[in-house]
Each structure stands twice: as structure tokens, then as C-alpha cells.
Amino acid sequence: MFDKDHYEEVKKRLEGRAELCAVSKMHSIEEIQCAYDMGQRRFGENKAGELVSKANALPKDIEWHFIGHLQRNKVRQILPYVSCIESLDSVRLAEEIEKEAAKLDKTVSCLLEFHLALKDENKTGLPEEEALEVLRACRLPHINIKGIMAMGPHTEDEAEIREVFQRGRALFERLQKEDPGLTVLSMGMSDDYPIAVDCGATLVRIGSYLFHGEP
């Protein structure tokens, strides 16, 4: 069930500070429509087939963000529908996006995903030391790198969470010196988004706090 009170609370906390991507993975068309009816237009999905089926069933002005690990063989499937791929984590994936986007004559917005929570070994993302090299390699005709994405550590230690998000902000600012056009710093989820916003996030990805019952 979509929680309207939580949605209003989050929007109020973010006002003038950061944008919201409502993570709708594993939630119904009806729940997403409820969020849409309240004014939400940006939704995040992490599975290609689910994104496509929802995009075909819901209003066409929704901005779909792909936020999960993207396999190269799924790029063609999502490109007609997606507004932003937040999880660009390799040059090979960028080359596949470029190839398929060229066929559609479409420029795709992407964020470079970095693995900054080093204690969480199972998380995907680029190593920080490859940032500049990958940014330059991903400057392709049909890809528009808008910024970076990072996940906080899986911990309740607020100091550790803040340290990771501060590193994300510092990395973002370093890359802005190379490319002043970078404007999006996507960090923070349901449990840690206030810390992420304090650290400079311009976009947060919130699911379970808005959609009750998310695993």
C-alpha cells in the first residue's frame, strides 16, 4: 500500500534540497498509480521485464529510472522506456547502451555507479580510483552522463554512513571539475536519506518508507 502521509512527509523534507525517485520495484500498478495521482512522476525499477510491463500499463509521462545491476543483454529491452540508467558500472555496458541507443536515435541519461561502501563486498559499482578514466570513456554520442550514484553501507552506524556519503560528495565534486555539466548526486534510501541529503545528495531513492510491505 502506498503511504500518502509518508509521501507528503518526504516531499516536505526534500523541498528545495533534493529530488525523489520513488522505488516501485515489486509493487503493483495500482500502488504506483496512487503515487502518480499525488504528483509523483519519477519511479525506480531494478528488473528489466518489470519496468517494461509497468511502463506499458501506466501514464506515458512517467520518468522510469533503472536502478539495479543492468546486464548487457537487457539494454535493448529497457531503452525505449527508460529516462535514466542510474547503474552504469562499466565501460562495456556503456558501449552496449551506445550501440542500442544509436539504433533508436535516442540520447540516454546515465549515472556512473560507484562502490564506496567498501565493507559491503556484495555491492556492485565502479571503484573510486577508476572514476576519471571511466567518465572519459563513457563520453559517447548517445550517452549523457548526468552524475553519479552510490549506496550507503549496510549498517546502523550513522558516522559510517555519513563517511561514505561524504566520500560520494567529494568524488562528485572532483568529477565536476572534469565535467561541469554533472548535476546529479544520487545517494540515500529509506533508512539513510536524511544523512545523504545533509551530505549533498540531489536525488534520493526511497521505496520501503513509501510502499509498505516491500521485502
Secondary structure, DSSP 8 states (H G I E B T S, - for coil): -B-HHHHHHHHHHHTTT-EEEEE-TT--HHHHHHHHHTT--EEEES-HHHHHHHHHHS-TT-EEEE-S---GGGHHHHTTTEEEEEEE--HHHHHHHHHHHHHHT--EEEEEEE---TT-TT---B-GGGHHHHHHHT--TTEEEEEEEE---SSS-HHHHHHHHHHHHHHHHHHHHH-TT--EEE---TTTHHHHHHTT-SEEEE-TTTBTT--
